[in-house]
Amino acid sequence: ERIEHQFELDMLFLGQTHTVSVPLALDVGDGTTGVTRELIREAFDTAYRAAFGRLLQNIPVKVLNLRVTVVGVRPKFDLSILAPAPDARIEDSRRGERRVWVNGAWHSAGIYERLALPCGATVRGPAVLEQPDTTVFVDPGLDARVDTFGNLIIARAPAAP
């Protein structure tokens, strides 16, 4: 849809060791950005004041790094089409059990076909989630939840009442 340019400097007062990140609001056009020393100094003053609450007087500033990022913004893409089928069931993704050694003890772990887990499914660890390109182990005390896009979110399991 469009291309965005992001310009950012790492700057400091001469003699300091810590830098501040200074974003520059620039537009690329006719082969130039229109950047000036005054614009850079104003952006530095704003960023430094925001970070430290004040400016230092009569000390030169120095630019250490310049970063330019060019981002191609593509049209919206509905990621939900990549999610598991709406009729998927957690029971259909279960492939069995396996004993696993964790923290000095044997545990029974459910084995699941990762890509067949339905949206909203939660698998309590220990569990082994298999897919063609990787295997995900869910430790005891953790839950693996499939979000609405099919992503796997692993977090501490809620404490038992």
C-alpha positions in Angstrom: 0.0 0.0 0.0 2.8 2.4 0.8 6.4 2.7 2.0 7.3 4.4 5.3 10.8 5.7 6.2 11.8 5.9 9.9 14.9 7.9 10.9 16.5 7.6 14.3 19.7 8.9 15.8 21.6 7.8 18.9 22.9 11.0 20.5 24.6 12.2 23.6 26.1 15.3 25.2 29.9 15.2 24.6 31.6 13.5 27.6 28.6 11.3 28.5 28.5 7.6 28.0 24.8 7.1 27.7 22.9 7.8 24.6 19.3 8.8 23.9 17.3 7.5 20.9 16.2 10.5 18.9 13.4 9.9 16.3 13.3 12.3 13.4 10.1 13.2 11.7 11.3 13.4 8.1 9.6 13.0 4.7 11.6 11.6 1.8 10.9 13.5 -1.4 12.8 14.7 -4.4 15.9 12.7 -3.2 16.2 14.5 0.1 14.8 14.4 3.7 15.1 18.1 4.4 17.1 17.4 7.6 18.9 20.3 9.2 21.2 20.8 12.2 18.4 22.8 13.8 15.9 20.0 13.3 18.3 17.4 14.8 19.1 19.6 17.8 15.5 20.3 18.5 14.7 16.6 18.3 17.6 15.8 20.6 16.5 18.4 23.1 13.0 17.0 23.2 14.2 13.4 23.6 16.8 14.2 26.2 14.4 16.3 28.2 11.8 13.5 28.1 14.4 11.0 29.3 16.2 13.1 32.0 13.8 16.0 32.8 16.4 18.7 31.9 19.0 19.8 29.4 22.7 20.5 30.0 23.8 23.9 28.9 26.8 24.9 26.8 27.9 21.3 26.1 28.1 20.1 22.4 26.1 17.2 21.3 27.3 14.2 19.2 25.6 11.8 16.9 26.9 8.2 17.4 24.5 6.2 15.1 22.0 6.8 12.4 19.3 4.2 11.7 17.1 4.3 8.7 14.3 1.7 8.5 12.2 1.4 5.3 8.9 -0.5 5.9 6.7 -1.7 3.1 3.1 -1.6 4.4 1.1 -4.3 2.7 -2.6 -4.6 2.5 -4.5 -6.1 5.4 -4.2 -9.8 5.6 -6.8 -11.8 7.5 -4.6 -14.1 9.7 -7.6 -16.0 11.0 -7.7 -18.0 7.7 -4.5 -19.7 9.0 -6.2 -20.8 12.2 -7.4 -24.4 12.8 -10.6 -25.4 11.2 -13.7 -24.2 13.2 -14.9 -27.8 13.6 -11.6 -29.0 15.1 -11.9 -30.7 18.5 -9.1 -31.2 21.1 -10.0 -34.8 21.5 -9.2 -35.4 17.8 -5.8 -33.9 18.1 -4.7 -36.2 21.0 -2.3 -38.9 19.9 -1.7 -40.7 23.2 0.6 -40.4 26.2 4.3 -40.7 26.9 6.3 -40.8 30.1 8.7 -37.8 30.4 11.4 -37.1 33.0 11.1 -33.6 34.4 12.6 -32.1 37.6 13.8 -35.4 38.8 10.6 -37.4 38.4 8.6 -39.2 35.8 5.3 -37.6 34.6 2.6 -38.8 32.2 2.5 -36.3 29.3 -0.3 -36.1 26.7 0.8 -36.1 23.1 -1.1 -33.8 20.7 -1.0 -32.9 17.0 -0.2 -29.2 17.5 -1.7 -28.0 14.2 -4.9 -29.8 14.8 -5.6 -28.1 18.2 -8.7 -26.0 17.9 -8.9 -22.2 18.7 -9.5 -21.7 22.4 -8.1 -25.2 23.3 -6.0 -25.3 26.5 -3.5 -28.2 27.1 -2.2 -28.5 30.6 1.5 -29.5 31.0 3.2 -31.8 30.9 2.4 -32.2 27.3 4.1 -32.8 24.0 2.8 -30.9 21.0 4.1 -32.3 17.8 4.1 -30.7 14.4 6.1 -31.3 11.2 8.8 -28.7 11.8 9.1 -28.7 15.6 8.0 -30.2 18.9 6.8 -28.1 21.7 7.1 -29.3 25.3 4.8 -27.8 27.8 6.3 -28.1 31.3 4.3 -29.2 34.3 2.5 -26.2 35.8 2.1 -24.5 32.5 -0.9 -24.3 30.1 -0.7 -24.0 26.3 -3.6 -22.1 24.9 -4.4 -21.7 21.2 -5.6 -18.2 20.4 -8.0 -17.1 17.7 -5.2 -17.0 15.1 -3.8 -20.4 15.9 -0.9 -19.1 17.9 0.3 -21.0 20.9 0.3 -19.0 24.1 2.2 -20.7 27.0 1.7 -19.3 30.5 1.6 -20.5 34.1 -1.5 -22.6 34.9 -4.0 -21.1 37.3 -3.5 -22.3 40.9 -5.9 -25.1 41.9 -8.6 -23.9 44.4 
